[in-house]
Amino acid sequence: GHLTSDELADVAANLINLKVKSEDAINLLEQKDFNIALQYNRLSDYQAAIKSFENFLVDFPGSSLREKAMYYRFDSAYNLAVNSVKWKQPERIVKTVNYYNSFKLNYVESDFLKEMDSKMSELEKITNN
């Protein structure tokens, strides 16, 4: 029961097709998870946004959306810190700084950095008050 070279070629073609289909499915899921996390950010549910972006970064480590996810994780943490009651701010500022550093380490040339830097100076003003 050996396969002919034609049959082998068919099997190979089917496997390649399956792989492409599963990659499409992963991309759809990836996009969906990213959009949900972004939605939390837009709705100012920053804690849910941070958690969702955290999960996204773990679930899709090689994602083409990774830079954006890391940026919005920072942005969510920043907004949470800025809008927090005084006693919760220090811990939340630390988290924001960590996200900033981790982003900067990964994306030295990012277009997001200019905006992130100005948000970091805003945080310093809060910290110094």
C-alpha positions in Angstrom: 0.0 0.0 0.0 2.6 2.6 -1.0 1.4 5.9 -2.3 2.2 7.0 -5.8 4.1 10.2 -6.2 0.9 11.8 -7.5 -1.0 10.7 -4.4 1.8 12.0 -2.2 1.6 15.3 -4.0 -2.1 15.4 -3.3 -1.5 14.7 0.4 1.1 17.4 0.6 -1.2 19.9 -1.2 -4.0 19.1 1.3 -1.7 19.5 4.3 -0.5 22.9 2.9 -4.1 23.9 2.4 -5.0 22.9 6.0 -2.0 24.9 7.3 -3.1 28.0 5.4 -6.6 27.6 6.7 -5.5 27.2 10.3 -3.3 30.3 9.9 -6.2 32.3 8.6 -8.3 31.1 11.6 -5.5 32.1 14.0 -5.3 35.5 12.3 -9.0 36.0 12.7 -8.9 35.0 16.3 -5.9 37.2 16.9 -7.7 40.2 15.3 -10.8 39.5 17.3 -8.9 39.4 20.6 -7.0 42.5 19.7 -10.3 44.3 18.8 -11.9 43.3 22.1 -9.0 44.6 24.1 -8.9 47.8 22.1 -12.7 48.2 22.7 -12.1 48.1 26.5 -9.5 50.8 26.1 -11.9 53.0 24.0 -14.6 52.5 26.6 -12.2 53.6 29.4 -12.4 50.1 31.0 -8.6 50.3 31.5 -8.3 47.4 33.9 -10.0 45.1 31.4 -8.0 46.5 28.6 -4.7 45.8 30.4 -5.7 42.3 31.2 -6.9 41.7 27.6 -3.7 43.1 26.1 -1.6 41.0 28.6 -3.5 37.9 27.5 -3.1 38.8 23.8 0.7 39.2 24.2 0.9 35.8 25.8 -1.4 34.1 23.3 0.1 35.6 20.2 3.8 36.2 20.9 4.7 36.5 17.2 1.7 38.7 16.2 2.1 41.5 13.7 -0.1 43.5 16.2 2.4 43.1 19.0 3.7 46.6 18.9 0.2 48.1 18.9 -0.9 45.7 21.7 2.1 46.8 23.8 1.4 50.4 23.1 -2.3 50.2 24.1 -1.3 48.2 27.2 0.9 51.1 28.2 -1.8 53.6 27.2 -4.4 51.8 29.3 -2.1 51.7 32.3 -1.3 55.4 31.9 -4.9 56.4 31.8 -5.7 54.1 34.8 -2.9 55.7 36.8 -3.8 59.3 35.8 -7.4 58.8 36.7 -6.8 56.9 40.0 -7.4 58.0 43.5 -4.2 59.3 45.1 -3.4 56.2 47.2 -3.6 53.8 44.2 -1.5 56.0 42.0 2.1 55.0 43.0 1.6 51.3 42.3 -0.2 52.1 39.0 2.5 54.5 37.9 5.1 51.8 38.5 3.2 49.4 36.3 3.0 52.1 33.6 6.7 52.8 33.8 7.4 49.0 33.4 5.2 48.8 30.3 7.0 51.8 28.9 10.4 50.3 29.5 9.4 47.0 28.0 7.9 48.7 25.0 11.0 50.9 24.5 13.3 47.8 24.7 11.4 46.1 21.9 10.6 49.0 19.7 13.4 51.6 19.8 12.3 53.2 16.5 8.6 53.2 17.1 6.3 56.0 16.0 4.4 55.7 19.3 7.5 56.7 21.4 7.0 60.5 21.0 3.5 60.3 22.5 4.6 57.8 25.1 7.5 60.1 26.2 5.2 63.0 26.7 2.9 60.8 28.8 5.9 59.8 30.9 6.6 63.5 31.6 3.0 63.9 32.7 3.4 61.0 35.1 6.6 62.6 36.5 4.6 65.8 37.3 2.0 63.7 39.2 4.8 61.8 41.0 6.5 65.1 42.0 3.3 66.6 43.4 
